Amino acid sequence: MASANRKEVFHSDMETVWEAVTSLEDYAWRSDLDRIEILEPENPGSAGAKNPIHTGMKFREYTKDGFATTFTITAYEPMERYEFDMENENMQGHWIGTFEKITAGARADFTEDVKAKKFWMKPFVGIYLRNQQKQYMEDLRKKLEG
């Protein structure tokens, strides 16, 4: 299993950072993503709620070249913690995002643990994860700080 961790400070308020990371509708800022499809949106306790995201919810992200990854949210604690399991034909893993309000804005700490499904991919998973996290954080910074 490969792991990658990245911590960043954003000069934006916590609510703005949280909303950018967890939104399943506002994803145009991500340079790698084509679309998000919500697979299981129903949450019996969220009728009329502003944000219907909840633990157990499933969604699928499609890259610009059409590659799909399915996510299942395993923790959703507003402005504190967001976690999900992820899986596609090449890997399966878990992602944890923790958030902290600081004087300068907000600190995000993202950890990703992934297991390659194909033997030949195992040596490359760590490098891939670090590159993905770097690109995600760069895209997020552009969205938040212009």
C-alpha positions as CSV (number, residue, x, y, z in Angstrom):
1,M,0.0,0.0,0.0
2,A,1.2,3.5,-0.8
3,S,0.6,6.6,1.2
4,A,0.8,10.3,0.5
5,N,0.2,13.3,2.8
6,R,0.1,17.0,2.0
7,K,-0.6,19.9,4.3
8,E,-1.3,23.4,3.0
9,V,-2.3,26.8,4.5
10,F,-4.9,28.8,2.6
11,H,-5.5,32.5,3.2
12,S,-9.2,32.0,3.0
13,D,-11.8,31.5,5.7
14,M,-12.5,27.9,6.8
15,E,-16.1,27.8,5.4
16,T,-14.8,28.7,1.9
17,V,-12.1,26.1,2.0
18,W,-14.5,23.4,3.3
19,E,-17.1,24.2,0.7
20,A,-14.6,24.1,-2.2
21,V,-13.2,20.7,-1.1
22,T,-16.6,19.0,-0.3
23,S,-18.8,20.4,-3.1
24,L,-20.0,17.8,-5.6
25,E,-21.4,20.6,-7.8
26,D,-18.7,23.2,-8.0
27,Y,-15.7,21.3,-9.5
28,A,-14.8,23.3,-12.6
29,W,-11.7,24.6,-10.8
30,R,-10.2,21.1,-10.9
31,S,-7.9,20.7,-13.9
32,D,-8.2,16.9,-14.0
33,L,-11.9,16.5,-13.7
34,D,-14.6,16.4,-16.4
35,R,-17.7,15.7,-14.2
36,I,-19.1,14.2,-11.0
37,E,-22.1,11.9,-11.0
38,I,-24.0,11.4,-7.7
39,L,-24.9,7.8,-7.4
40,E,-26.8,7.7,-4.0
41,P,-27.9,11.1,-3.0
42,E,-30.7,10.2,-0.6
43,N,-30.2,11.1,3.0
44,P,-33.4,10.6,5.1
45,G,-32.2,13.2,7.6
46,S,-31.4,16.0,5.2
47,A,-34.8,16.9,3.7
48,G,-34.5,20.6,2.8
49,A,-30.9,20.8,4.1
50,K,-28.6,23.2,2.3
51,N,-25.9,20.6,1.9
52,P,-27.2,17.0,1.3
53,I,-23.7,15.4,1.6
54,H,-23.7,12.6,4.2
55,T,-21.8,9.5,5.4
56,G,-22.6,6.6,3.1
57,M,-23.2,8.8,0.0
58,K,-21.7,7.5,-3.2
59,F,-20.5,9.5,-6.2
60,R,-18.3,9.0,-9.2
61,E,-15.7,11.3,-10.6
62,Y,-14.7,11.2,-14.3
63,T,-11.3,12.5,-15.5
64,K,-11.0,14.5,-18.6
65,D,-10.1,11.3,-20.5
66,G,-13.2,9.5,-19.2
67,F,-11.6,7.4,-16.4
68,A,-14.1,6.8,-13.6
69,T,-13.5,6.4,-9.8
70,T,-16.2,5.7,-7.3
71,F,-16.2,7.3,-3.9
72,T,-18.2,6.4,-0.7
73,I,-18.2,9.0,2.0
74,T,-17.2,7.5,5.4
75,A,-16.9,10.6,7.5
76,Y,-18.5,14.1,7.2
77,E,-17.9,16.5,10.1
78,P,-18.4,20.0,8.8
79,M,-15.2,22.2,8.9
80,E,-13.3,19.4,10.6
81,R,-13.1,16.1,8.8
82,Y,-14.0,14.6,5.5
83,E,-13.2,11.0,4.5
84,F,-14.1,8.6,1.8
85,D,-13.2,5.2,0.3
86,M,-12.4,5.2,-3.4
87,E,-12.1,2.5,-6.0
88,N,-11.5,2.1,-9.7
89,E,-10.2,-0.7,-12.0
90,N,-6.6,0.2,-11.0
91,M,-6.7,0.9,-7.3
92,Q,-8.7,1.0,-4.0
93,G,-8.0,3.2,-1.1
94,H,-9.0,5.7,1.5
95,W,-8.7,9.5,1.7
96,I,-8.8,11.6,4.9
97,G,-9.0,15.4,4.9
98,T,-8.8,17.3,8.2
99,F,-9.3,21.1,8.5
100,E,-8.2,23.6,11.1
101,K,-9.0,27.2,11.4
102,I,-5.8,29.3,12.0
103,T,-5.0,33.0,12.2
104,A,-3.9,33.1,8.6
105,G,-7.0,31.3,7.3
106,A,-7.3,27.5,7.2
107,R,-5.0,24.6,7.2
108,A,-5.9,21.5,5.2
109,D,-4.2,18.1,5.8
110,F,-4.9,15.4,3.3
111,T,-3.7,11.8,3.6
112,E,-4.3,9.2,0.9
113,D,-3.7,5.4,1.3
114,V,-4.0,3.4,-1.9
115,K,-3.4,-0.2,-2.9
116,A,-2.7,-0.9,-6.6
117,K,-4.9,-3.7,-8.0
118,K,-2.4,-4.5,-10.8
119,F,1.0,-5.9,-9.8
120,W,2.9,-3.8,-12.4
121,M,1.4,-0.5,-11.0
122,K,2.7,-1.0,-7.5
123,P,6.1,0.7,-8.0
124,F,4.4,3.8,-9.4
125,V,1.5,4.4,-7.0
126,G,3.4,6.5,-4.5
127,I,4.7,8.9,-7.2
128,Y,1.2,9.1,-8.8
129,L,-0.4,9.9,-5.4
130,R,2.1,12.7,-4.6
131,N,1.6,14.2,-8.1
132,Q,-2.2,14.0,-7.8
133,Q,-2.1,15.7,-4.4
134,K,0.2,18.4,-5.6
135,Q,-2.0,19.2,-8.6
136,Y,-5.2,19.2,-6.5
137,M,-3.7,21.6,-4.0
138,E,-2.4,23.9,-6.8
139,D,-5.9,23.9,-8.3
140,L,-7.5,24.6,-4.9
141,R,-5.1,27.5,-4.2
142,K,-6.0,29.1,-7.6
143,K,-9.7,28.8,-6.8
144,L,-9.4,30.2,-3.3
145,E,-6.7,32.8,-3.7
146,G,-7.1,33.7,-7.4
